[in-house]
């Protein structure tokens, strides 16, 4: 009786020892130059990576619609309407740097409050700048607009503010 029990235990020890799997060898490391970085895209938290004027204009329009349109489409809170040249002119006279600075930091003017970053603290300064540039482009009068404004009595060289 001892002999079969001894044989059974020995057999079990061999089976257990033989059933162990060896760990797989580690995968070879890829060289850093072989790894391709993902393509950079403009996102609310990522950098703006383009110098193409058309791309920048499209991004500015997108940021405008996300953060600025609520007030600037309807003139809410005294905001100058998009494309309203006479309303934008006093602001344009202060220069692009001041416009962008006021849009980023916020501004209390005579006509109302401009909330910092269009009320969206997550919006990057670059995005605010693109949105402001979009609005300024929309406020630049073309030849037909100038003729209409002059017929209405507006003078671009007027000193009145």
Secondary structure, 3 states (H helix, E strand, C coil): CHHHHHHHHHHHHHHHHHCCCCCCCCCCCCCHHHCCCCCCCCCCCCCCCCCCHHHHHHHHHHHHHHHHHHHHCCCHHHCCCCCCHHHHHHHHHCCHHHHHHHHHHCEECCCCEECHHHHCCCCCHHHHHHHHHHHHHHHCCCHHHHHHHHHCCCCCCCCCC
